[in-house]
Amino acid sequence: MARYSHSKMNTFRQCPLKYRFGYIDHIKKEEEGIEAFTGSCVHEALEELLKLKKEFDREPDYEKAEELFLKTWEENYHPDIVIRRKNVTPEDYRRRGLMCLGNYFEMDKSQDFGELLGLEVRLNFPLGDSIIKGFIDRLQRDGNTFHIIDYKVTKNDMAQEKADSDTQLALYEMGIRKLYPDAQNVVLHWYMLPHNNVVDSTRSEGDLLDLESEVLALIEKIESTSDFLPVETALCGWCEYQEECEEEKRRRTVAASRVEPPVEELVEEYVRLNEEREKLNARVKEIEKKLEDMKPGFAAVVKETDAWSIESGDHVLDVDVGMGLYMPGKNTEERKLLEKLVRNAGMWGEMSEISKFLVLKALETDTFGDLGPDIRERFEERETVKIKIKDRPVPGE
């Protein structure tokens, strides 16, 4: 049976080509990101700390946590650890790790989750024809209520909306319910260590059934994929497979002259027309700005003369000066502020533009009712073509 972890499935979601490099071609990288290294040191220190409490009934304290963290850091730090952020040093991350441990004690002292069942609890449970595997940082039980605790050292805090839609711990809940059939309630907890914040969430039976269907569909998609195409995002700069990705792009590039019939002239014509379009668009924006800049002058003339029109040579400008609502342009700071105010007023759902995501979600939940089939017909899957123009690389560069 094929085995899948949350990180394995999430890699496919992010970029199928990265998935192929890691899980099909099994390309291993020696380099390790400083964020992952810091996180592993924090996790190991907390695990050792809680083992002492469970096995020897020793109440953990920050000094012992600091000692364990620094020991792990010094023994495991290696030259292949990569820091991609500018103007940041290993010492900055070491201090960050210690801060996370300090926050842990502040956060955990107000929590009472009952009996400690295990640390780094290994999960292996069947789902369809596959096995789902994972590790729970900490599992506790209070009667028939189980608590799944996950430590996070990420830069960004977790919003409640994100916690309520998170699939990783929800998958772990599915495993715990199989392992402990008497579990009546399962609560998911994220210790956001850099932010001194604990985020809690629960799932309904319907939520878990929806997640099961989603995961099975994703696994089916993974196993039926034959061409693992790259997805270009802001995360590409952090990917460990950049060199392999560029090589794959070169391998999958065909010379236009070798295609039958040849399309070399068509390629160059496409590029020429695209450049012409960009120049025209730039010129249109320039003209539109000049026209807008001229309007206040004409408005001043008609207000001063009490006229309705301005005549010159063969042309007459009718100038209507009035008061109306101003709509800020898209992606401007004014527009963002306006959208925020509309959201706060609870009117975003009525005023926002049609979103593909929202339409598809409404179709899945049958929100459209009898209109669903008609709307779905207009959103049927069809071939799309996107083209991005880049300069041809110079040999040797």
N, C-alpha and C positions, 0 to 999 in steps of 0.2 A: 504493500500500500504506500502511496506517495505521502510524504510528510511535509506539512506546511506550518510555518510560524507566522505570527503577525508581521514581523519585519520582512519576511520573505514575500508575503503577499503585498505588503505596502511598497516594497521595491518595484514590483511589477506595475503597481498603480502609478508610481512616480515616473518610471522610465523602463519600458520593456527591454531595451537594449542593455541597460545596466543589470537587469535581472538575468539576461542571458550570460553576460560576462561572469557574474558571481555564482549563479546556481546551475548553469548548464555547462559553460566552459570551465568553471571552477578556477578562475584566475585569482590567485591569492596575492594580496598586497602587503608588503612589510610595513608600509607607513600606517600611522594611527593618528587620528585627529586629537588635538589636545582636549577638546570638549569631552570626547568619549573616554579618554584616559582619566581625566579629572572625575568624571562620573563613576567610573569603575572603582577608583580609590575611595570615594565617599561610600559607595555601596558596600565595599569589602569591610571598611571600618565599622559601619553600622551592623553588618552581619556578625562580625566577630564580637562586637559589643553586646549584642542581644544573645549570642550563644553563651557568653559568660553569665548573663542574667539567668538564662534558662537552666544551664547545667550546674552552676555553682551558687545560684541565688545572690549574685553580686549586683547591686544596683549600679547601673552604668552612670558615668559622669563624663563631663566634657574633656577633662584632662586625659582620661584613658582613650577617648575617641581621637583626640589630637595625636596621641602617641601612636595609635594604630594607623591613622591616616598617613602621618609623616614616614613611618616605617615602610608602608606599602608604596608610597610615592618614591622614596629614595631607592628602594630595591628594584623597582620596575620601570623607572623613567629611562628612555633610550633615545638615541639620536634620530630615529625615524619618526618620532612624534612630530606632527606638522601643526604649525600655528598659521592659520590663513588670515587672521585679522591683523591689520597694520597697527604698529605702535603698542603691541601687547606682548608681554614676556611670560615665560613659564611661572615666574614668581607671582604674577597677577592671578594666574589660575590656581596656584597653590593656596594663595590667600582666600580666593573664592571658595575653594573646597573647605577650608577651615571655617569660613563664615557659614556655609551650609550646615556644617555639623553643629555650630553654635545655635543656629536657628532651629535645628531638629529638637534640641532639648526644650526650647521655648514652646514649640508646637506640640510635642508629644506629652508634656506634663498635664495637659488639659484633656487628654484622650484616655478613654477606658474601654478597650475592645474585648476584655475578657481573656480567656486562656490563649496562650501563644501555641499554635499548632505546628508552626514550622517557618523556617527562613529559606529563601531560595527554593520554594516548593516547586518540584518538577511536575509538569502536566503533560500527559499523553492521552488523548481521548479521541474516539472515532467520530467522524462527521462525514456522512455519505460513504464514499469509497476511499476516503483519505484519513490521515491522522493529523490532528492539530496538536502542536507542542508549544510549550512556553514555560516561563519561570515566574513565580509570584515572589516579590521581594519579601513579603511578610503576610502570614495568614493567621487570623485569630478567630476565636469563637466565643460568643456570649449566648448560651442557651442554644436556640435554633437559629440564631442570627450569626452569619459569617461575615467577616470583614477582610476584604482584599486591599492590601496597602501597597502602593507603588511610590518609590522615591524618584523625584525629578530634580535635575540640576540645570534645566534648560534656562536660556536667557529670558524667554517670555513667560509671563504668568499664564495660568489656564483660566479662561472665562468659563462660567457655569454652562453656557451653551455648548462650548467645546467638550466639556466633561460629559454632558448628557448625550453627546453623539459619538463619543470615543468608542472605538471598536476593540481595542486591545484588552482592556480590563473586562469588557463585556464578554469577550471570548473566554477569558479566564473564568468568569462566572459560570459559563456553560460547562466548563471542565469541573468546577467545584461542585456543581449540582449533580453531575454524574458520579463524582467521587463520594459525595455525602448526600444520599437521597433524602435524608431527614432535614436538609436545609430548607427552612421556611422563607427566610429573608437573607439576601446578600447585599451588602453595602460596599460600594467602591470608593476608595479614598486615594487621593493624590496628595503627597507631601511635596509642595512646591518649595523646595528648600531655599533657593536664593531669595524668595519673596516672603518667607515666614508665613505661609498661607496653606491651609488644608482645604481642599475642594472635595466635596462628597457628591455621589450620584447613585441612583438606583435604576434598575431596568424592570419593566413589566414583562409578563409572559409573552405578550404580543411583540414587544421590542426584541426579545431573544429569538422569536420565530422569524421575524423580519431579518435579523442579522444572520441567522442560519441560511436563509434563502440567498441573501446577498453574498455570503462567503462561498456557498456551493456554486453560485453563478460565476463568481470570480475564478474559482479553481477550474471550472469547466472552460472558461475563456483562456486561462493560462495554458491548460493542457491541449487546447485546440489551436494555439497560436504557432505558426510556423515561421513567420517573418517578424522578428522582434525589432520594431522600429524605435529610434530614439525620440525622446520628447525633450525639447529645449526649454528650460526654465531657468530661474535665477539660481537654482541649486546646482547648476552645471559647474559653476566655479569651485564648488566644494567636493565634486565627485572624484573618487580615486581612480576612475577609469578614463580620464581625459585623453591620455595617450592612445588607448585602445579605441576610443570613440573616433578620434580623428583618423586613425588608420582604417577603421571600418567605413568611414565616409569616403575616404579616397578609394577604397576597394569597390564601393558601390557606385562610383561615378563613371558614367560611360561617355566616351568621346562622341560628340554630335556627328562627326564625320563618318562614324562606323555604323550608324543606324541606317537601316534601309526602309524607305528612302531617306537620304541624309537630311538632317534638320538643322544643320549648322547655320544656314541663313536665317531660318526661323528663330533660332536662339538669339542671334544678334539683333534681329528686328524687334523681338520682344523686349530686349534690354533697351534698345533705342527708343521705342515707344514709351517704355516706363520712365526713362529719363526725361523725355519730352513732357509726359504727364506731370512729373514732379516739378519741372520748371514752370509749367502753366499753372499748377496749383499754387506755387509760391507767388507767381505773378498776380493771380486772382486775390490772394490774401493781401498782397501789397496794395492792390487797387482798392479793395474793400476798406482797408484802413485809411487810405487817403480820402475816400469818399466820406467815411465817418468823420474824419478830422475837419472836413469842409462844412459839414452840416451846421455846427454852431454859428459859423459866420453868416450863413444864409438866414438862420433863425434870428440873429441879432438885427439884420436888415429889415425883415418884415415886422418885427416888434417895434423898431424905432420909427418906421414909416407907416405903420398900420396898414400895410399892403398884404395882399394874398399871394401875389406872384412877383417874380423878378424876370424882367425881359432883357435879352441881350442878343443882338443880331438875329439869327434865324431860330433862336430857341427861347422857350419860356419855362421857367421852373415854378411849379405850384408848390408853395411851402406851407405845410400845415403844422403849426406848433401847438402841441397839446401836452397833457400829462398822462402817463401810462406806466404800468408796472415794468420794471427792468428785469430781464432774465439773464443772470450771469452765464457766461460761456462754460461749456463742459470742461472739467478738470481744473477749473480756476479755484482759488481759495474761497472766493465768494460763493461759488456753486456748492462746494463742500459744506460750507456753513449753512446754506439754505437747506440742503438735503438733511443735515443733522437736525435742524429745527423742525422740518416736516416729520422726520422719524419720531422726535420727542412728542410731537402733537398727535401721534398715533395715526397719521394719514398716509404713511409711506405705501401701504398696500394698495391704496386707491390711486395714488399719483405716480408711482414708479413705472418705468417702462417695462414692457413684456420681457421677462427673463426666461431663457430656455430651461434653466435649472428648475425654476418655480413651476413652469408649465409641465415639465416631465414628472415632477414630484406630485403635482395635483392629479396627473393622469394615473400614477401608480396608486394613489389613495382614493381614486374614483370621486374626486371632489367635483368634477364637472358634470357628473350625473349623465343624463341622456345625451348631452352634447359631447361626451368623451370620445365616442367613435369618430365624429366629424372632426374634432380637434386633432385626434391622433393621426388621421389621414393626412393632415397638413404638416405633421411632424414625422412622417415616415422616413426611415433611414434611406439616405441617398448618397451617392458619391460626391465628395467635395474635393476641390483642387486648390491648394495654396502654394504659391511660388515665392521664394525668397531669393533675391539676387545678391550674389557675392562675387568679388573679384577672383579671377582664376589665379591660384598660387603660382608664384615664380619658382621654377625648379631650383633647388639648392637652398631655398629660404625656409 
